[in-house]
Amino acid sequence: GVRRIVDEQITRAIAELRGETQASRDKEVHEARKRCKRLRALLRLIRDHVGREVYRRENVAIRDAARLVAPVRDAQVLVNTLDDVVARAGGGFDAAAVRSTRRALKASHSRLRQQLLYRGTAAPQAAAALSEVLERSRVWPLGDMTFDDLRPGMERVYRRGRARMAEAYAEPSNERFHEW
């Protein structure tokens, strides 16, 4: 099951990074990054079974692949956030300033899309890195893994989640809640 999930998530992420789906490029980048997060979460669950070296190598490779295209997603989030703030506020903003800011954010987003997805090498590099993870995953030492083998990873992730929740509520911030 682990190999099937890894294969499915990486294969789809690669297709998205290569622009081979019917979705918009922004949606493809977002979905590919979400798949990388799922893969890293799965690695956290199987870390004890595959070993520290495999875990670290693959976790870093997947993280770094997702980071290559992160600026495109971040730029789109800024545009969406501005739109949400303006919509929720129901007025009271200088319309010209909002238009100017939105135009600047959209221009930055477009520039990053061109640099990283169309003319640049970020998306192909990310896809290549994930292809390498996929190849290596075929020899991960999974053996006869059972559900009980996931217990240590599940307990560790649960403990960490509870600790992050406590931190978020003790000192609330967007970063702490995001980390939780």
mmCIF file of the C-alpha atoms, coordinates in Angstrom:
data_MODEL
# 
_entry.id   MODEL 
# 
loop_
_atom_site.group_PDB 
_atom_site.id 
_atom_site.type_symbol 
_atom_site.label_atom_id 
_atom_site.label_alt_id 
_atom_site.label_comp_id 
_atom_site.label_asym_id 
_atom_site.label_entity_id 
_atom_site.label_seq_id 
_atom_site.pdbx_PDB_ins_code 
_atom_site.Cartn_x 
_atom_site.Cartn_y 
_atom_site.Cartn_z 
_atom_site.occupancy 
_atom_site.B_iso_or_equiv 
_atom_site.pdbx_formal_charge 
_atom_site.auth_seq_id 
_atom_site.auth_comp_id 
_atom_site.auth_asym_id 
_atom_site.auth_atom_id 
_atom_site.pdbx_PDB_model_num 
ATOM 1   C CA . GLY A 1 1   ? 0.000   0.000  0.000   1.00 0.00 ? 1   GLY A CA 1 
ATOM 2   C CA . VAL A 1 2   ? 2.831   2.412  0.817   1.00 0.00 ? 2   VAL A CA 1 
ATOM 3   C CA . ARG A 1 3   ? 4.474   1.819  -2.566  1.00 0.00 ? 3   ARG A CA 1 
ATOM 4   C CA . ARG A 1 4   ? 1.150   2.282  -4.346  1.00 0.00 ? 4   ARG A CA 1 
ATOM 5   C CA . ILE A 1 5   ? 0.499   5.583  -2.547  1.00 0.00 ? 5   ILE A CA 1 
ATOM 6   C CA . VAL A 1 6   ? 4.020   6.844  -3.213  1.00 0.00 ? 6   VAL A CA 1 
ATOM 7   C CA . ASP A 1 7   ? 3.769   5.851  -6.875  1.00 0.00 ? 7   ASP A CA 1 
ATOM 8   C CA . GLU A 1 8   ? 0.374   7.505  -7.299  1.00 0.00 ? 8   GLU A CA 1 
ATOM 9   C CA . GLN A 1 9   ? 1.272   10.741 -5.522  1.00 0.00 ? 9   GLN A CA 1 
ATOM 10  C CA . ILE A 1 10  ? 4.626   11.174 -7.258  1.00 0.00 ? 10  ILE A CA 1 
ATOM 11  C CA . THR A 1 11  ? 3.314   10.230 -10.705 1.00 0.00 ? 11  THR A CA 1 
ATOM 12  C CA . ARG A 1 12  ? 0.519   12.768 -10.411 1.00 0.00 ? 12  ARG A CA 1 
ATOM 13  C CA . ALA A 1 13  ? 2.814   15.461 -8.987  1.00 0.00 ? 13  ALA A CA 1 
ATOM 14  C CA . ILE A 1 14  ? 5.218   14.986 -11.895 1.00 0.00 ? 14  ILE A CA 1 
ATOM 15  C CA . ALA A 1 15  ? 2.376   15.318 -14.402 1.00 0.00 ? 15  ALA A CA 1 
ATOM 16  C CA . GLU A 1 16  ? 1.226   18.493 -12.655 1.00 0.00 ? 16  GLU A CA 1 
ATOM 17  C CA . LEU A 1 17  ? 4.712   19.968 -12.587 1.00 0.00 ? 17  LEU A CA 1 
ATOM 18  C CA . ARG A 1 18  ? 5.071   19.224 -16.278 1.00 0.00 ? 18  ARG A CA 1 
ATOM 19  C CA . GLY A 1 19  ? 1.738   20.898 -17.044 1.00 0.00 ? 19  GLY A CA 1 
ATOM 20  C CA . GLU A 1 20  ? 0.212   17.675 -18.348 1.00 0.00 ? 20  GLU A CA 1 
ATOM 21  C CA . THR A 1 21  ? -3.186  17.916 -16.666 1.00 0.00 ? 21  THR A CA 1 
ATOM 22  C CA . GLN A 1 22  ? -6.289  19.852 -17.635 1.00 0.00 ? 22  GLN A CA 1 
ATOM 23  C CA . ALA A 1 23  ? -5.945  22.195 -14.641 1.00 0.00 ? 23  ALA A CA 1 
ATOM 24  C CA . SER A 1 24  ? -4.516  25.711 -14.705 1.00 0.00 ? 24  SER A CA 1 
ATOM 25  C CA . ARG A 1 25  ? -0.783  26.018 -14.035 1.00 0.00 ? 25  ARG A CA 1 
ATOM 26  C CA . ASP A 1 26  ? -1.525  27.618 -10.662 1.00 0.00 ? 26  ASP A CA 1 
ATOM 27  C CA . LYS A 1 27  ? -3.764  24.708 -9.696  1.00 0.00 ? 27  LYS A CA 1 
ATOM 28  C CA . GLU A 1 28  ? -1.167  22.213 -10.934 1.00 0.00 ? 28  GLU A CA 1 
ATOM 29  C CA . VAL A 1 29  ? 1.545   23.802 -8.802  1.00 0.00 ? 29  VAL A CA 1 
ATOM 30  C CA . HIS A 1 30  ? -0.750  23.885 -5.775  1.00 0.00 ? 30  HIS A CA 1 
ATOM 31  C CA . GLU A 1 31  ? -1.751  20.240 -6.219  1.00 0.00 ? 31  GLU A CA 1 
ATOM 32  C CA . ALA A 1 32  ? 1.856   19.114 -6.762  1.00 0.00 ? 32  ALA A CA 1 
ATOM 33  C CA . ARG A 1 33  ? 2.910   20.858 -3.561  1.00 0.00 ? 33  ARG A CA 1 
ATOM 34  C CA . LYS A 1 34  ? 0.022   19.259 -1.650  1.00 0.00 ? 34  LYS A CA 1 
ATOM 35  C CA . ARG A 1 35  ? 1.127   15.862 -2.944  1.00 0.00 ? 35  ARG A CA 1 
ATOM 36  C CA . CYS A 1 36  ? 4.646   16.561 -1.661  1.00 0.00 ? 36  CYS A CA 1 
ATOM 37  C CA . LYS A 1 37  ? 3.195   17.361 1.759   1.00 0.00 ? 37  LYS A CA 1 
ATOM 38  C CA . ARG A 1 38  ? 1.275   14.071 1.719   1.00 0.00 ? 38  ARG A CA 1 
ATOM 39  C CA . LEU A 1 39  ? 4.418   12.187 0.754   1.00 0.00 ? 39  LEU A CA 1 
ATOM 40  C CA . ARG A 1 40  ? 6.387   13.749 3.567   1.00 0.00 ? 40  ARG A CA 1 
ATOM 41  C CA . ALA A 1 41  ? 3.594   12.898 6.009   1.00 0.00 ? 41  ALA A CA 1 
ATOM 42  C CA . LEU A 1 42  ? 3.685   9.293  4.826   1.00 0.00 ? 42  LEU A CA 1 
ATOM 43  C CA . LEU A 1 43  ? 7.460   9.240  5.286   1.00 0.00 ? 43  LEU A CA 1 
ATOM 44  C CA . ARG A 1 44  ? 7.004   10.427 8.866   1.00 0.00 ? 44  ARG A CA 1 
ATOM 45  C CA . LEU A 1 45  ? 4.698   7.473  9.483   1.00 0.00 ? 45  LEU A CA 1 
ATOM 46  C CA . ILE A 1 46  ? 7.102   4.887  8.054   1.00 0.00 ? 46  ILE A CA 1 
ATOM 47  C CA . ARG A 1 47  ? 10.343  6.475  9.276   1.00 0.00 ? 47  ARG A CA 1 
ATOM 48  C CA . ASP A 1 48  ? 11.030  3.782  11.877  1.00 0.00 ? 48  ASP A CA 1 
ATOM 49  C CA . HIS A 1 49  ? 10.499  1.034  9.326   1.00 0.00 ? 49  HIS A CA 1 
ATOM 50  C CA . VAL A 1 50  ? 12.564  2.444  6.437   1.00 0.00 ? 50  VAL A CA 1 
ATOM 51  C CA . GLY A 1 51  ? 15.308  3.828  8.652   1.00 0.00 ? 51  GLY A CA 1 
ATOM 52  C CA . ARG A 1 52  ? 16.706  7.241  9.401   1.00 0.00 ? 52  ARG A CA 1 
ATOM 53  C CA . GLU A 1 53  ? 18.920  7.462  6.291   1.00 0.00 ? 53  GLU A CA 1 
ATOM 54  C CA . VAL A 1 54  ? 16.115  6.716  3.818   1.00 0.00 ? 54  VAL A CA 1 
ATOM 55  C CA . TYR A 1 55  ? 13.748  8.991  5.703   1.00 0.00 ? 55  TYR A CA 1 
ATOM 56  C CA . ARG A 1 56  ? 16.147  11.942 5.726   1.00 0.00 ? 56  ARG A CA 1 
ATOM 57  C CA . ARG A 1 57  ? 17.238  11.570 2.107   1.00 0.00 ? 57  ARG A CA 1 
ATOM 58  C CA . GLU A 1 58  ? 13.701  11.322 0.742   1.00 0.00 ? 58  GLU A CA 1 
ATOM 59  C CA . ASN A 1 59  ? 12.214  13.933 3.063   1.00 0.00 ? 59  ASN A CA 1 
ATOM 60  C CA . VAL A 1 60  ? 14.843  16.473 1.987   1.00 0.00 ? 60  VAL A CA 1 
ATOM 61  C CA . ALA A 1 61  ? 14.462  15.573 -1.697  1.00 0.00 ? 61  ALA A CA 1 
ATOM 62  C CA . ILE A 1 62  ? 10.678  15.976 -1.622  1.00 0.00 ? 62  ILE A CA 1 
ATOM 63  C CA . ARG A 1 63  ? 10.865  19.166 0.457   1.00 0.00 ? 63  ARG A CA 1 
ATOM 64  C CA . ASP A 1 64  ? 13.411  20.715 -1.884  1.00 0.00 ? 64  ASP A CA 1 
ATOM 65  C CA . ALA A 1 65  ? 11.411  19.744 -4.979  1.00 0.00 ? 65  ALA A CA 1 
ATOM 66  C CA . ALA A 1 66  ? 8.321   21.475 -3.581  1.00 0.00 ? 66  ALA A CA 1 
ATOM 67  C CA . ARG A 1 67  ? 10.352  24.550 -2.639  1.00 0.00 ? 67  ARG A CA 1 
ATOM 68  C CA . LEU A 1 68  ? 11.469  25.035 -6.233  1.00 0.00 ? 68  LEU A CA 1 
ATOM 69  C CA . VAL A 1 69  ? 7.948   26.043 -7.276  1.00 0.00 ? 69  VAL A CA 1 
ATOM 70  C CA . ALA A 1 70  ? 6.784   27.508 -3.952  1.00 0.00 ? 70  ALA A CA 1 
ATOM 71  C CA . PRO A 1 71  ? 7.257   31.152 -5.012  1.00 0.00 ? 71  PRO A CA 1 
ATOM 72  C CA . VAL A 1 72  ? 4.587   30.754 -7.713  1.00 0.00 ? 72  VAL A CA 1 
ATOM 73  C CA . ARG A 1 73  ? 2.062   29.471 -5.184  1.00 0.00 ? 73  ARG A CA 1 
ATOM 74  C CA . ASP A 1 74  ? 3.047   32.109 -2.623  1.00 0.00 ? 74  ASP A CA 1 
ATOM 75  C CA . ALA A 1 75  ? 2.556   34.887 -5.178  1.00 0.00 ? 75  ALA A CA 1 
ATOM 76  C CA . GLN A 1 76  ? -0.914  33.564 -6.056  1.00 0.00 ? 76  GLN A CA 1 
ATOM 77  C CA . VAL A 1 77  ? -1.816  33.376 -2.361  1.00 0.00 ? 77  VAL A CA 1 
ATOM 78  C CA . LEU A 1 78  ? -0.936  37.066 -1.962  1.00 0.00 ? 78  LEU A CA 1 
ATOM 79  C CA . VAL A 1 79  ? -3.355  38.009 -4.750  1.00 0.00 ? 79  VAL A CA 1 
ATOM 80  C CA . ASN A 1 80  ? -6.087  35.788 -3.279  1.00 0.00 ? 80  ASN A CA 1 
ATOM 81  C CA . THR A 1 81  ? -5.496  37.158 0.217   1.00 0.00 ? 81  THR A CA 1 
ATOM 82  C CA . LEU A 1 82  ? -5.819  40.743 -0.964  1.00 0.00 ? 82  LEU A CA 1 
ATOM 83  C CA . ASP A 1 83  ? -9.056  39.851 -2.757  1.00 0.00 ? 83  ASP A CA 1 
ATOM 84  C CA . ASP A 1 84  ? -10.404 38.136 0.385   1.00 0.00 ? 84  ASP A CA 1 
ATOM 85  C CA . VAL A 1 85  ? -9.511  41.037 2.676   1.00 0.00 ? 85  VAL A CA 1 
ATOM 86  C CA . VAL A 1 86  ? -11.152 43.563 0.361   1.00 0.00 ? 86  VAL A CA 1 
ATOM 87  C CA . ALA A 1 87  ? -14.269 41.384 -0.044  1.00 0.00 ? 87  ALA A CA 1 
ATOM 88  C CA . ARG A 1 88  ? -14.654 40.795 3.691   1.00 0.00 ? 88  ARG A CA 1 
ATOM 89  C CA . ALA A 1 89  ? -14.079 44.420 4.619   1.00 0.00 ? 89  ALA A CA 1 
ATOM 90  C CA . GLY A 1 90  ? -16.988 45.531 2.488   1.00 0.00 ? 90  GLY A CA 1 
ATOM 91  C CA . GLY A 1 91  ? -15.424 48.854 1.596   1.00 0.00 ? 91  GLY A CA 1 
ATOM 92  C CA . GLY A 1 92  ? -13.455 51.501 3.351   1.00 0.00 ? 92  GLY A CA 1 
ATOM 93  C CA . PHE A 1 93  ? -10.355 51.012 1.226   1.00 0.00 ? 93  PHE A CA 1 
ATOM 94  C CA . ASP A 1 94  ? -8.856  53.434 -1.235  1.00 0.00 ? 94  ASP A CA 1 
ATOM 95  C CA . ALA A 1 95  ? -9.993  51.779 -4.472  1.00 0.00 ? 95  ALA A CA 1 
ATOM 96  C CA . ALA A 1 96  ? -7.071  53.157 -6.472  1.00 0.00 ? 96  ALA A CA 1 
ATOM 97  C CA . ALA A 1 97  ? -4.576  51.835 -3.915  1.00 0.00 ? 97  ALA A CA 1 
ATOM 98  C CA . VAL A 1 98  ? -6.228  48.420 -3.948  1.00 0.00 ? 98  VAL A CA 1 
ATOM 99  C CA . ARG A 1 99  ? -6.159  48.299 -7.763  1.00 0.00 ? 99  ARG A CA 1 
ATOM 100 C CA . SER A 1 100 ? -2.530  49.391 -7.817  1.00 0.00 ? 100 SER A CA 1 
ATOM 101 C CA . THR A 1 101 ? -1.531  46.834 -5.187  1.00 0.00 ? 101 THR A CA 1 
ATOM 102 C CA . ARG A 1 102 ? -3.441  44.056 -6.927  1.00 0.00 ? 102 ARG A CA 1 
ATOM 103 C CA . ARG A 1 103 ? -1.867  44.961 -10.259 1.00 0.00 ? 103 ARG A CA 1 
ATOM 104 C CA . ALA A 1 104 ? 1.607   44.823 -8.683  1.00 0.00 ? 104 ALA A CA 1 
ATOM 105 C CA . LEU A 1 105 ? 0.880   41.483 -7.020  1.00 0.00 ? 105 LEU A CA 1 
ATOM 106 C CA . LYS A 1 106 ? -0.506  40.033 -10.262 1.00 0.00 ? 106 LYS A CA 1 
ATOM 107 C CA . ALA A 1 107 ? 2.540   41.278 -12.185 1.00 0.00 ? 107 ALA A CA 1 
ATOM 108 C CA . SER A 1 108 ? 4.850   39.633 -9.665  1.00 0.00 ? 108 SER A CA 1 
ATOM 109 C CA . HIS A 1 109 ? 2.867   36.406 -9.899  1.00 0.00 ? 109 HIS A CA 1 
ATOM 110 C CA . SER A 1 110 ? 2.983   36.455 -13.696 1.00 0.00 ? 110 SER A CA 1 
ATOM 111 C CA . ARG A 1 111 ? 6.696   37.166 -13.666 1.00 0.00 ? 111 ARG A CA 1 
ATOM 112 C CA . LEU A 1 112 ? 7.354   34.253 -11.312 1.00 0.00 ? 112 LEU A CA 1 
ATOM 113 C CA . ARG A 1 113 ? 5.180   31.923 -13.393 1.00 0.00 ? 113 ARG A CA 1 
ATOM 114 C CA . GLN A 1 114 ? 7.176   32.820 -16.486 1.00 0.00 ? 114 GLN A CA 1 
ATOM 115 C CA . GLN A 1 115 ? 10.533  32.524 -14.731 1.00 0.00 ? 115 GLN A CA 1 
ATOM 116 C CA . LEU A 1 116 ? 9.848   29.300 -12.864 1.00 0.00 ? 116 LEU A CA 1 
ATOM 117 C CA . LEU A 1 117 ? 7.295   27.391 -14.916 1.00 0.00 ? 117 LEU A CA 1 
ATOM 118 C CA . TYR A 1 118 ? 7.611   28.391 -18.536 1.00 0.00 ? 118 TYR A CA 1 
ATOM 119 C CA . ARG A 1 119 ? 11.106  29.717 -19.261 1.00 0.00 ? 119 ARG A CA 1 
ATOM 120 C CA . GLY A 1 120 ? 12.924  28.493 -16.201 1.00 0.00 ? 120 GLY A CA 1 
ATOM 121 C CA . THR A 1 121 ? 13.950  25.120 -14.952 1.00 0.00 ? 121 THR A CA 1 
ATOM 122 C CA . ALA A 1 122 ? 12.233  25.023 -11.545 1.00 0.00 ? 122 ALA A CA 1 
ATOM 123 C CA . ALA A 1 123 ? 9.282   22.848 -12.543 1.00 0.00 ? 123 ALA A CA 1 
ATOM 124 C CA . PRO A 1 124 ? 11.375  20.417 -14.643 1.00 0.00 ? 124 PRO A CA 1 
ATOM 125 C CA . GLN A 1 125 ? 13.961  20.197 -11.849 1.00 0.00 ? 125 GLN A CA 1 
ATOM 126 C CA . ALA A 1 126 ? 11.241  19.488 -9.296  1.00 0.00 ? 126 ALA A CA 1 
ATOM 127 C CA . ALA A 1 127 ? 9.730   16.814 -11.562 1.00 0.00 ? 127 ALA A CA 1 
ATOM 128 C CA . ALA A 1 128 ? 13.164  15.243 -12.077 1.00 0.00 ? 128 ALA A CA 1 
ATOM 129 C CA . ALA A 1 129 ? 13.862  15.206 -8.346  1.00 0.00 ? 129 ALA A CA 1 
ATOM 130 C CA . LEU A 1 130 ? 10.530  13.496 -7.696  1.00 0.00 ? 130 LEU A CA 1 
ATOM 131 C CA . SER A 1 131 ? 11.272  10.972 -10.456 1.00 0.00 ? 131 SER A CA 1 
ATOM 132 C CA . GLU A 1 132 ? 14.471  10.081 -8.608  1.00 0.00 ? 132 GLU A CA 1 
ATOM 133 C CA . VAL A 1 133 ? 12.527  9.635  -5.357  1.00 0.00 ? 133 VAL A CA 1 
ATOM 134 C CA . LEU A 1 134 ? 10.082  7.394  -7.210  1.00 0.00 ? 134 LEU A CA 1 
ATOM 135 C CA . GLU A 1 135 ? 12.921  5.225  -8.531  1.00 0.00 ? 135 GLU A CA 1 
ATOM 136 C CA . ARG A 1 136 ? 14.505  4.931  -5.091  1.00 0.00 ? 136 ARG A CA 1 
ATOM 137 C CA . SER A 1 137 ? 11.132  4.178  -3.480  1.00 0.00 ? 137 SER A CA 1 
ATOM 138 C CA . ARG A 1 138 ? 10.996  0.915  -5.387  1.00 0.00 ? 138 ARG A CA 1 
ATOM 139 C CA . VAL A 1 139 ? 13.784  -0.422 -3.149  1.00 0.00 ? 139 VAL A CA 1 
ATOM 140 C CA . TRP A 1 140 ? 12.786  1.133  0.169   1.00 0.00 ? 140 TRP A CA 1 
ATOM 141 C CA . PRO A 1 141 ? 13.076  -1.545 2.850   1.00 0.00 ? 141 PRO A CA 1 
ATOM 142 C CA . LEU A 1 142 ? 9.372   -1.982 3.462   1.00 0.00 ? 142 LEU A CA 1 
ATOM 143 C CA . GLY A 1 143 ? 9.385   -5.765 3.798   1.00 0.00 ? 143 GLY A CA 1 
ATOM 144 C CA . ASP A 1 144 ? 6.285   -7.174 5.403   1.00 0.00 ? 144 ASP A CA 1 
ATOM 145 C CA . MET A 1 145 ? 5.100   -3.908 6.886   1.00 0.00 ? 145 MET A CA 1 
ATOM 146 C CA . THR A 1 146 ? 1.903   -4.190 8.880   1.00 0.00 ? 146 THR A CA 1 
ATOM 147 C CA . PHE A 1 147 ? -0.389  -1.594 10.348  1.00 0.00 ? 147 PHE A CA 1 
ATOM 148 C CA . ASP A 1 148 ? 1.325   -2.125 13.716  1.00 0.00 ? 148 ASP A CA 1 
ATOM 149 C CA . ASP A 1 149 ? 4.581   -0.983 12.108  1.00 0.00 ? 149 ASP A CA 1 
ATOM 150 C CA . LEU A 1 150 ? 2.975   2.451  11.673  1.00 0.00 ? 150 LEU A CA 1 
ATOM 151 C CA . ARG A 1 151 ? 2.263   2.785  15.403  1.00 0.00 ? 151 ARG A CA 1 
ATOM 152 C CA . PRO A 1 152 ? 5.560   4.489  16.394  1.00 0.00 ? 152 PRO A CA 1 
ATOM 153 C CA . GLY A 1 153 ? 5.217   7.008  13.562  1.00 0.00 ? 153 GLY A CA 1 
ATOM 154 C CA . MET A 1 154 ? 1.569   7.664  14.357  1.00 0.00 ? 154 MET A CA 1 
ATOM 155 C CA . GLU A 1 155 ? 2.341   8.167  18.046  1.00 0.00 ? 155 GLU A CA 1 
ATOM 156 C CA . ARG A 1 156 ? 5.215   10.538 17.238  1.00 0.00 ? 156 ARG A CA 1 
ATOM 157 C CA . VAL A 1 157 ? 3.118   12.568 14.772  1.00 0.00 ? 157 VAL A CA 1 
ATOM 158 C CA . TYR A 1 158 ? 0.235   12.730 17.258  1.00 0.00 ? 158 TYR A CA 1 
ATOM 159 C CA . ARG A 1 159 ? 2.545   13.883 20.095  1.00 0.00 ? 159 ARG A CA 1 
ATOM 160 C CA . ARG A 1 160 ? 4.108   16.492 17.845  1.00 0.00 ? 160 ARG A CA 1 
ATOM 161 C CA . GLY A 1 161 ? 0.673   17.699 16.741  1.00 0.00 ? 161 GLY A CA 1 
ATOM 162 C CA . ARG A 1 162 ? -0.471  18.078 20.334  1.00 0.00 ? 162 ARG A CA 1 
ATOM 163 C CA . ALA A 1 163 ? 2.702   19.983 21.211  1.00 0.00 ? 163 ALA A CA 1 
ATOM 164 C CA . ARG A 1 164 ? 2.247   22.310 18.226  1.00 0.00 ? 164 ARG A CA 1 
ATOM 165 C CA . MET A 1 165 ? -1.388  22.864 19.206  1.00 0.00 ? 165 MET A CA 1 
ATOM 166 C CA . ALA A 1 166 ? -0.355  23.830 22.735  1.00 0.00 ? 166 ALA A CA 1 
ATOM 167 C CA . GLU A 1 167 ? 2.273   26.214 21.350  1.00 0.00 ? 167 GLU A CA 1 
ATOM 168 C CA . ALA A 1 168 ? -0.244  27.782 18.975  1.00 0.00 ? 168 ALA A CA 1 
ATOM 169 C CA . TYR A 1 169 ? -2.754  28.440 21.741  1.00 0.00 ? 169 TYR A CA 1 
ATOM 170 C CA . ALA A 1 170 ? -0.105  29.551 24.253  1.00 0.00 ? 170 ALA A CA 1 
ATOM 171 C CA . GLU A 1 171 ? 1.299   32.174 21.876  1.00 0.00 ? 171 GLU A CA 1 
ATOM 172 C CA . PRO A 1 172 ? -1.156  32.580 18.986  1.00 0.00 ? 172 PRO A CA 1 
ATOM 173 C CA . SER A 1 173 ? 0.244   33.561 15.609  1.00 0.00 ? 173 SER A CA 1 
ATOM 174 C CA . ASN A 1 174 ? -0.436  32.636 12.018  1.00 0.00 ? 174 ASN A CA 1 
ATOM 175 C CA . GLU A 1 175 ? 2.908   30.819 11.865  1.00 0.00 ? 175 GLU A CA 1 
ATOM 176 C CA . ARG A 1 176 ? 2.223   28.745 14.978  1.00 0.00 ? 176 ARG A CA 1 
ATOM 177 C CA . PHE A 1 177 ? -1.248  27.745 13.799  1.00 0.00 ? 177 PHE A CA 1 
ATOM 178 C CA . HIS A 1 178 ? 0.141   26.902 10.364  1.00 0.00 ? 178 HIS A CA 1 
ATOM 179 C CA . GLU A 1 179 ? 2.874   24.776 11.944  1.00 0.00 ? 179 GLU A CA 1 
ATOM 180 C CA . TRP A 1 180 ? 0.265   22.993 14.048  1.00 0.00 ? 180 TRP A CA 1 
# 
